[in-house]
């Protein structure tokens, strides 16, 4: 129960201030190998929530949780490698961590791995794989993938061109507030 209370405290962090005492308790769980606590500490260090912001420290905790199979930590670790946050920029490692998280159904990782395949960053460029990953994430409601998939259908990139299908995905993204999808539809004279 104590562990659950600490987890809830961490995720409500944007509303309430995390006390030094609860942070220390959470740190103790992470040191004992609790992957969810390690992931949460990585997030705290990445954002500067309750601690001095440090990408290097975020990477340490994400790595520990990621190695235990925590998909959120794997995705965030991939993001750190992709952007060079706290580590040397390394697209290959980014793609590897995104891939591990994507295999577990993490939609953010699916999307980001799709971007890697599209651009050939860390992996051999493969638009068909990019589209497949974006489609999987888009079906889960991930607006950024819905946008990318919509653009691919409109332009015929990696798929048979299908303007109606492209507009369908762009509208889904736009209705979730995706600004680029809204702009694309507006510029095409389409309602969203």
ABEGO torsion letter per residue (X at the ends): XAAAAAAAAAAAAAABBBBAAAAAAAAAAAAAGBAAAAAAAAAAAAAGBGBBBBAAAAAAAAAAAAAAGBAAAAAAAAAAAAAGBGBBBBAAAAAAAAAAAAAAGBAAAAAAAAAAAAAGBGBBBBAAAAAAAAAAAAAAGBAAAAAAAAAAAAAGBGBBBBAAAAAAAAAAAAAAGBAAAAAAAAAAGBBX
